[in-house]
């Protein structure tokens, strides 16, 4: 198997392949992958050679201390104490503050002084050169990817004009070099050998502007050899000077290119959304309305040049005012929250319904513009001092109008809503309750005891024609439900469940018998699954415990049913946590941010040695408002007392 392309049996018997000894063992590479392996090795040698020039003070500029060159461990460092060179074996050859080459080998690290380091790198380059020659023979070709016919023994290079003079010159010198083992005046010298051969192995399209400039500079030394090949150095176009400080745009990000400078790095760290790519050794900032102005100011202050794409984007910042640190804007039908990380804000946002987080190209939180979310968005904007951009407040207020309408309906004492076919007459507040439930479909009927929740539930079934319907109630009230159904829905068939099949329009069953309707894995049996149009829970606080079997069975029966009602005078007996299971039955928990969103916002969770304690409470006023806006209607006797008849006694 080839260790690069990972294809089994890619290397067949009698095939030639590249075998590399590593610390963990041997690695095999097929003929297709061996080129890239050797090219990568040559590139690393080239970078080490450049660093070695800095170490020997042969290049301009101040060397960067401790810069890592190869991820495997080979690098140039500054010595802290006296060290021995492993080549010349002279003790204390490397003095404190001296720069030296540190090579990671199989048995550990080896140190090489300034005098011995060039030979170490040259030997490595020579080994790669020999392997490349062997690889040519293995593939039975004379070149890898070069588009230029190399000259040998003074032969002129053909078609150099069409292939590009600069690339042709580099290829010609690379074909004649022996990694400077012999002073024959042919090919690259020791300083340029690794870099030249590395550039020759790449197509010109893969050269960076800095590579092009460097190639043009080193060719000045070899004008005589180039003349023998028919290439005039003066005819090679001079590449533009590569700015040491550049801002480019790549993958929707501002990318900062510069030589290391602690002052510039600290300034970049002050930019919003900045990040560092450890593999590329690059700083970047996402292109967004919030980052354009700070990046433009940074470029002016620290004299950074900009690419054409970056210049066009940054030009837009000229007439704009800086955005606030925390903003909310509209985009694609969502409220977009743009802010630097704050744990309290994130915790509050997670409670919003259908909230989502995007990491690329910049970290943003999004929530759909809905009636449920609008009120909370305005509340969070006021609580955490968000700046609202154009259109946000109007969209939120428009959605909030629907919320206010729903809240008003959840407190309504009268309505013009009428239900035909009932065996009796609904009172005005009962008509309002039926109108609310018929519109919301998945809701609590939480009127105070004695206000006729049973009647409102039956009227809702009739108003929406939700049959067949399943009514789940305590065993003590099954007969009462049957009598009320027969009275209020005289033209509908009703029965108390005893066995299958379910042939009646209304079936009444108590909580303890739910096991007859579900299988051992708490899934509805085939006689029930997909056939119900309505499911009603009377005294829904019976399923307040999420871990109880009857809770799981009731939620399984209600899953996917179009009309779901929870009837209870006390939806919360002790704490908000008791609402979670009932909201799951109604398929409304996602409107409160899911389990964690609900508990973090309304249960004041406390972490202890056993996990989280959700027995607390918090933001109860907000909880009541959001319930009424989505799935909760409740009236008290005192509110509709004028409509109640005199006390009736039935014997």
C-alpha positions in Angstrom: 0.0 0.0 0.0 1.2 3.5 -0.8 1.4 5.6 2.4 0.3 8.8 0.5 -2.7 7.9 -1.6 -3.6 5.0 0.8 -4.6 2.7 -1.9 -4.3 -1.0 -1.2 -2.1 -2.9 -3.6 -1.2 0.3 -5.5 2.4 -1.0 -5.6 2.4 -4.4 -7.4 5.1 -7.0 -7.4 8.2 -6.0 -9.4 7.1 -2.3 -9.3 9.8 0.2 -8.2 8.8 2.4 -5.3 10.3 5.0 -2.9 11.2 3.6 0.6 11.7 6.2 3.3 12.9 5.3 6.8 11.2 7.3 9.5 11.2 7.2 13.3 8.1 5.0 13.4 9.3 2.7 10.7 9.4 2.6 6.9 7.0 4.3 4.5 6.2 3.2 0.9 5.4 5.7 -1.9 4.2 4.8 -5.4 5.7 6.4 -8.5 2.7 8.8 -8.7 3.2 10.1 -5.1 7.0 10.0 -4.9 7.4 13.2 -6.9 5.5 15.2 -4.3 7.4 13.6 -1.4 10.7 14.6 -2.8 9.4 18.0 -3.8 8.3 18.7 -0.3 11.6 17.6 1.1 13.5 19.8 -1.3 11.2 22.7 -0.4 12.0 22.2 3.3 15.8 22.1 2.6 15.4 25.3 0.6 13.7 27.1 3.6 16.4 25.8 6.0 19.1 27.1 3.6 17.5 30.5 3.6 17.4 30.5 7.4 21.0 29.4 7.4 21.9 32.5 5.4 20.3 34.6 8.2 22.2 32.6 10.8 25.5 33.3 9.0 24.6 37.0 8.5 24.8 36.6 4.7 21.3 38.0 4.1 19.9 41.3 5.1 17.6 41.8 7.9 17.5 40.6 11.5 17.1 36.8 11.9 13.9 35.7 13.7 15.0 33.9 16.9 13.6 30.4 17.5 11.5 30.3 14.3 10.4 26.7 13.6 11.1 25.6 10.0 10.0 22.0 9.8 7.1 20.6 11.8 9.1 17.4 12.3 11.6 19.3 14.5 14.4 20.6 12.3 14.9 24.3 12.9 17.4 27.1 13.5 17.6 28.2 17.2 19.6 30.4 19.5 21.7 28.6 22.1 21.1 29.3 25.7 24.2 27.5 27.0 27.4 26.0 25.6 26.8 23.0 23.2 28.8 20.5 21.3 28.6 20.3 17.5 27.8 16.7 16.4 29.7 17.1 13.2 33.1 18.5 14.2 32.7 17.0 17.7 34.2 20.1 19.3 32.9 20.7 22.8 31.6 24.2 23.5 31.8 25.0 19.8 28.4 26.5 20.1 28.6 29.3 22.7 25.6 31.0 24.4 23.6 33.3 22.1 25.1 31.6 19.0 22.7 30.5 16.4 22.9 26.8 15.4 21.0 24.1 13.3 18.9 21.7 15.4 18.0 18.5 13.5 15.5 16.0 14.9 16.7 12.4 14.2 15.5 8.9 15.1 17.5 8.9 18.4 17.0 12.5 19.4 18.2 16.0 18.5 21.6 16.8 16.9 23.3 20.2 17.0 25.4 21.7 14.2 27.5 24.8 14.4 27.6 27.6 11.8 30.6 26.0 10.1 29.1 22.5 9.7 25.5 23.4 9.0 25.9 24.2 5.3 27.5 20.8 4.7 24.6 19.1 6.5 22.0 20.8 4.3 24.1 20.2 1.2 24.3 16.5 1.9 20.5 16.4 2.4 20.0 18.2 -0.8 22.4 15.8 -2.6 20.5 12.8 -1.3 17.2 14.3 -2.6 18.9 14.9 -6.0 20.0 11.3 -6.3 16.6 10.1 -5.3 15.0 12.3 -8.0 17.4 10.9 -10.6 16.4 7.4 -9.5 12.8 8.4 -9.7 13.3 9.6 -13.3 14.6 6.1 -14.1 11.8 4.5 -12.2 9.2 6.4 -14.3 11.3 6.0 -17.4 11.1 9.7 -18.1 13.7 12.5 -18.4 11.8 15.2 -16.6 8.8 15.5 -14.2 6.6 18.4 -15.1 8.9 20.9 -16.8 7.6 22.2 -20.1 11.2 23.2 -21.3 13.7 20.8 -22.9 16.8 21.0 -20.8 20.1 21.7 -22.5 23.0 19.3 -22.0 26.6 19.8 -23.0 26.0 23.3 -24.2 22.9 22.5 -26.2 20.6 25.5 -26.6 17.3 25.6 -25.0 14.4 25.6 -27.5 11.1 27.4 -27.2 12.1 29.3 -24.1 10.2 32.4 -25.3 6.9 30.6 -25.3 7.5 28.8 -22.0 8.7 31.9 -20.2 12.3 33.2 -20.0 12.4 33.2 -16.2 11.2 29.6 -15.8 13.3 28.4 -18.7 16.4 29.9 -17.1 15.7 28.3 -13.7 15.0 24.9 -15.4 18.2 25.1 -17.4 20.4 25.9 -14.4 18.7 23.2 -12.3 19.4 20.6 -15.0 23.1 21.3 -14.8 23.6 21.6 -11.1 25.2 18.9 -8.9 24.2 20.6 -5.6 27.6 22.4 -5.7 29.7 19.2 -5.0 32.1 20.1 -7.7 33.6 23.5 -8.6 32.8 23.1 -12.3 31.0 26.4 -12.9 27.9 24.6 -13.9 24.4 25.1 -12.5 23.6 26.8 -9.2 26.2 27.5 -6.5 25.8 26.1 -2.9 23.7 29.1 -1.7 21.2 29.0 -4.5 21.1 25.2 -5.2 18.2 24.2 -3.0 16.1 27.2 -3.9 16.7 26.9 -7.6 16.0 23.2 -7.7 12.8 23.7 -5.7 11.5 26.4 -8.0 12.4 24.2 -11.0 10.2 21.4 -9.6 7.2 23.7 -9.5 5.2 25.0 -12.4 5.4 28.8 -12.8 1.7 29.1 -12.0 2.5 27.8 -8.5 5.2 30.4 -7.9 4.3 33.2 -5.4 5.2 36.8 -6.2 8.1 36.5 -3.7 9.3 33.3 -5.5 9.3 35.1 -8.8 11.2 38.1 -7.4 13.8 35.8 -5.7 14.3 33.8 -8.9 15.0 36.9 -10.9 17.5 38.1 -8.3 19.6 34.9 -8.2 19.8 34.6 -12.0 22.0 37.8 -12.0 24.9 35.5 -10.8 24.6 33.1 -13.8 24.4 35.4 -16.8 27.4 33.6 -18.5 25.8 30.2 -18.2 22.4 31.6 -19.4 24.2 33.2 -22.4 25.5 29.7 -23.4 21.9 28.5 -23.4 20.8 31.4 -25.6 19.0 33.3 -22.7 19.8 36.9 -22.3 19.4 38.0 -18.7 18.5 41.5 -19.8 15.6 40.2 -21.7 14.0 38.6 -18.7 11.2 40.9 -17.4 11.9 42.4 -14.0 9.3 41.3 -11.5 7.7 44.0 -9.4 9.1 44.5 -5.9 7.1 42.4 -3.4 5.9 44.6 -0.6 7.0 43.3 2.8 3.6 44.4 4.2 0.5 43.4 2.2 -3.2 42.9 2.8 -4.9 40.4 0.5 -8.3 38.8 0.3 -8.6 35.1 0.3 -11.6 32.9 1.1 -13.6 35.9 2.2 -10.9 36.9 4.6 -8.4 39.7 4.9 -5.0 38.0 5.0 -2.0 39.9 6.4 1.4 39.2 4.8 4.4 40.7 6.6 7.7 39.9 8.2 7.4 39.2 11.9 7.0 42.3 14.0 5.8 42.2 17.6 4.2 45.6 17.3 2.2 44.6 14.2 1.2 41.3 15.8 -0.1 43.1 18.9 -2.0 45.6 16.6 -3.7 42.7 14.7 -4.7 41.2 18.0 -6.8 44.3 18.6 -8.8 43.8 15.4 -12.2 42.2 15.7 -12.6 38.5 14.7 -8.8 38.1 14.1 -7.5 34.6 13.9 -4.1 32.9 13.4 -3.5 30.0 11.0 -0.7 28.0 12.6 -0.1 25.9 9.5 0.3 28.9 7.1 1.7 31.2 9.8 -0.9 33.9 8.7 -3.2 36.3 10.5 -6.6 36.8 9.0 -9.8 38.8 9.6 -13.2 37.9 8.1 -14.5 40.4 5.5 -17.6 41.9 7.1 -19.3 45.3 7.7 -17.8 45.3 11.2 -14.2 44.6 10.2 -13.8 46.7 7.1 -13.3 50.0 8.9 -10.8 48.7 11.5 -8.8 47.0 8.8 -8.7 50.1 6.7 -7.4 52.2 9.7 -4.8 49.5 10.4 -3.5 49.5 6.8 -3.1 53.3 6.9 -1.4 53.3 10.3 1.1 50.6 9.6 1.7 51.4 5.9 0.3 48.1 4.5 -0.2 47.9 0.8 -3.4 46.2 -0.4 -4.2 43.9 -3.3 -6.7 45.0 -5.9 -9.5 43.0 -4.3 -8.7 44.3 -0.8 -8.4 47.9 -2.1 -11.8 47.7 -3.7 -13.4 46.4 -0.5 -11.6 48.8 1.8 -12.6 51.8 -0.4 -16.2 51.1 0.7 -15.2 52.1 4.3 -14.4 55.7 3.4 -18.0 56.9 3.7 -19.1 54.6 6.5 -19.2 55.1 10.2 -17.7 52.4 12.5 -20.2 49.8 13.6 -20.9 49.3 17.3 -19.3 46.4 19.2 -22.7 44.7 19.5 -25.2 44.9 16.7 -28.4 43.2 15.5 -29.2 43.4 11.8 -31.6 41.8 9.3 -30.4 39.3 6.7 -32.3 36.6 4.7 -35.3 36.7 7.0 -33.3 36.3 10.2 -32.1 38.5 13.1 -28.2 38.4 13.0 -26.4 39.0 16.3 -22.8 40.3 15.8 -20.7 40.7 18.9 -17.5 39.6 20.5 -17.8 36.5 22.7 -19.7 37.0 25.9 -20.8 33.9 28.0 -23.9 35.7 29.4 -25.1 36.8 25.9 -24.5 33.3 24.4 -26.4 31.7 27.3 -29.4 34.0 26.7 -29.3 33.5 22.9 -29.4 29.7 23.3 -32.9 30.1 24.8 -34.3 31.6 21.5 -36.3 29.2 19.3 -34.5 27.8 16.3 -31.3 29.7 17.1 -28.2 28.7 15.0 -24.5 29.5 15.1 -22.2 30.1 12.1 -18.5 30.0 12.4 -17.3 30.9 8.8 -16.5 33.3 7.4 -17.2 35.0 10.8 -18.9 33.9 14.0 -22.6 35.0 13.9 -25.8 33.9 15.7 -29.0 33.8 13.6 -32.6 33.4 14.7 -35.6 33.5 12.3 -37.9 36.5 12.3 -40.9 35.0 14.1 -43.5 36.3 16.5 -42.0 34.1 19.2 -38.5 35.4 18.8 -39.3 39.1 18.2 -40.2 40.1 21.7 -37.2 38.3 23.2 -34.8 39.9 20.6 -36.0 43.4 21.7 -35.6 42.4 25.3 -32.1 41.1 24.8 -31.2 44.2 22.8 -32.2 46.4 25.8 -30.6 44.1 28.4 -27.2 43.8 26.7 -27.2 47.2 25.0 -27.2 46.0 21.3 -27.3 48.5 18.6 -30.3 47.9 16.2 -29.5 48.5 12.5 -32.1 49.7 10.0 -35.2 47.6 9.7 -34.6 45.5 12.8 -36.9 47.4 15.2 -39.7 47.6 12.6 -39.5 43.9 11.8 -39.4 43.0 15.5 -42.4 45.3 16.2 -44.4 43.9 13.3 -43.7 40.4 14.6 -44.4 41.6 18.2 -47.8 42.8 17.1 -48.7 39.2 16.4 -47.3 38.2 19.8 -49.5 40.9 21.5 -52.5 39.6 19.5 -51.8 36.0 20.8 -51.3 37.2 24.4 -54.6 39.2 24.2 -56.3 36.1 22.8 -54.9 34.0 25.7 -56.7 36.3 28.2 -59.8 36.9 26.1 -63.2 36.7 28.0 -65.4 36.8 24.9 -65.3 35.9 21.2 -67.6 35.7 18.2 -66.2 32.3 17.3 -69.0 29.8 16.8 -69.0 26.0 16.7 -71.9 24.3 14.9 -73.3 20.9 15.9 -72.7 21.1 19.7 -75.3 19.7 22.1 -75.2 22.8 24.2 -74.3 26.5 24.2 -70.8 27.8 24.9 -70.3 30.7 27.2 -68.4 33.7 25.7 -65.2 33.0 27.5 -65.4 29.4 26.4 -65.8 30.4 22.8 -62.7 32.5 23.2 -60.8 29.5 24.6 -62.0 27.3 21.6 -60.9 30.0 19.1 -57.4 30.2 20.7 -57.0 26.4 20.8 -58.3 26.0 17.2 -55.7 28.5 15.9 -52.7 27.3 18.0 -53.5 23.6 17.6 -50.8 22.5 20.1 -51.7 24.3 23.3 -52.5 24.3 27.0 -56.1 24.8 28.1 -55.2 25.9 31.6 -58.3 27.7 32.9 -59.0 27.5 36.6 -61.0 24.5 37.8 -64.7 24.8 37.1 -64.5 26.9 34.0 -65.2 24.1 31.6 -61.9 22.9 30.1 -63.6 19.5 29.1 -66.3 21.3 27.2 -63.7 23.6 25.4 -61.6 20.6 24.4 -64.6 18.8 22.9 -65.7 21.9 21.1 -62.2 22.3 19.7 -62.3 18.8 18.3 -65.6 19.6 16.6 -64.5 23.0 15.3 -61.4 21.4 13.6 -63.0 18.1 12.7 -60.1 16.3 14.4 -61.4 12.7 14.4 -60.5 10.0 15.3 -59.4 11.5 18.7 -57.8 9.9 21.7 -58.5 11.3 25.1 -56.1 10.3 27.9 -57.3 11.0 31.4 -57.2 9.7 35.0 -59.2 6.6 35.6 -61.6 8.3 38.0 -63.0 10.7 35.3 -63.3 8.3 32.3 -67.1 8.0 32.8 -67.4 11.7 33.1 -65.6 12.2 29.8 -67.9 9.7 28.2 -71.0 11.4 29.5 -69.8 14.9 28.4 -68.8 13.6 25.0 -72.2 12.0 24.4 -73.9 15.3 25.5 -71.8 17.8 23.7 -71.1 15.7 20.6 -74.3 13.7 20.2 -73.7 12.9 16.5 -70.2 11.5 17.3 -69.5 8.0 18.5 -67.5 7.6 21.7 -66.3 4.7 23.8 -64.0 3.7 26.7 -61.0 1.7 25.3 -61.2 -2.0 26.0 -59.5 -3.6 23.0 -58.6 -3.1 19.3 -59.6 -2.0 16.7 -60.4 1.6 17.4 -63.6 2.0 15.5 -65.2 5.0 17.3 -64.5 8.6 16.6 -63.6 9.4 20.2 -61.7 6.9 22.4 -61.2 7.4 26.1 -58.4 5.7 28.0 -56.7 6.3 31.3 -52.9 6.8 31.8 -52.4 3.3 33.4 -53.6 1.6 30.2 -51.3 3.4 27.8 -49.0 0.3 27.6 -51.8 -1.4 25.6 -51.4 1.2 22.8 -47.5 1.2 22.6 -45.0 -1.6 22.2 -42.0 -2.4 24.5 -39.9 0.3 22.8 -42.5 3.0 23.6 -43.7 3.3 20.0 -47.4 3.4 18.9 -48.7 0.1 17.8 -49.6 -0.3 14.2 -53.3 -0.1 15.0 -52.8 3.4 16.3 -49.7 4.8 14.5 -50.6 7.5 11.9 -54.4 7.2 12.4 -55.1 9.7 15.1 -56.1 13.3 14.3 -56.2 14.6 17.8 -54.7 13.6 21.2 -56.0 15.2 24.4 -54.3 14.9 27.8 -56.5 15.7 30.8 -54.7 16.6 34.0 -51.5 16.8 31.9 -49.4 17.4 35.0 -49.4 13.6 35.2 -46.6 13.5 32.7 -44.5 16.2 34.4 -41.8 13.6 35.2 -39.7 13.1 32.0 -38.3 9.8 33.2 -41.7 8.2 33.9 -43.0 5.5 31.6 -46.4 7.0 31.2 -44.8 10.3 30.1 -42.8 8.5 27.4 -45.9 6.6 26.2 -48.1 9.7 26.1 -45.5 11.6 24.1 -45.1 8.7 21.7 -48.9 8.6 21.1 -49.0 12.4 20.5 -46.0 12.5 18.1 -47.1 13.5 14.7 -50.8 14.1 15.7 -52.1 17.4 14.1 -54.2 18.5 17.2 -52.7 18.2 20.7 -54.3 19.6 23.8 -53.1 19.6 27.4 -55.8 20.3 29.9 -54.7 21.2 33.4 -55.6 23.8 36.1 -52.0 23.5 37.5 -49.5 23.0 34.7 -46.7 23.9 37.1 -47.1 22.5 40.6 -43.7 23.4 42.0 -41.1 24.5 39.4 -40.7 25.4 35.7 -38.9 22.1 35.1 -42.3 20.4 35.2 -43.3 22.1 32.0 -40.6 20.5 29.9 -42.3 17.1 29.4 -45.6 18.7 28.7 -44.0 21.1 26.1 -42.4 18.1 24.5 -45.8 16.5 24.1 -47.1 19.7 22.5 -44.0 19.9 20.3 -43.3 23.4 21.6 -40.1 22.9 23.5 -38.0 24.1 20.5 -39.8 27.5 20.7 -38.0 27.9 24.0 -34.5 26.9 22.8 -34.8 23.2 23.4 -34.1 21.4 26.7 -30.9 23.3 27.5 -32.2 26.6 26.3 -35.3 26.3 28.5 -33.5 25.1 31.6 -30.7 27.7 31.3 -33.2 30.5 30.9 -36.0 29.5 33.3 -34.7 26.8 35.7 -31.6 28.6 37.1 -29.4 25.4 36.8 -26.8 24.7 39.5 -24.0 22.2 38.9 -23.1 19.9 41.7 -21.1 16.7 42.1 -24.0 14.7 40.6 -24.5 16.9 37.5 -27.0 19.7 37.1 -29.8 20.7 39.5 -32.8 22.1 37.6 -35.1 22.6 40.6 -34.7 26.4 40.6 -36.6 29.1 38.7 -35.7 32.3 36.9 -37.3 34.8 34.5 -40.8 33.7 35.4 -42.5 36.8 33.9 -40.8 36.2 30.6 -41.8 32.5 30.7 -45.5 33.4 31.2 -45.3 35.9 28.3 -43.7 33.5 25.9 -46.1 30.7 26.9 -49.2 32.9 26.3 -47.7 34.0 22.9 -47.3 30.4 21.7 -49.4 27.8 23.5 -51.1 28.8 26.7 -54.6 30.1 27.6 -55.6 30.6 31.2 -58.5 32.6 32.8 -59.5 32.7 36.5 -62.9 32.6 38.0 -62.6 36.1 39.3 -62.0 37.3 35.8 -65.1 35.8 34.3 -67.2 35.8 37.5 -69.9 37.9 36.0 -70.6 35.3 33.4 -70.9 32.4 35.8 -74.5 31.2 36.7 -75.7 30.9 40.3 -74.3 27.9 42.2 -76.0 24.8 41.1 -76.5 21.6 43.2 -77.0 18.3 41.5 -78.2 15.3 43.6 
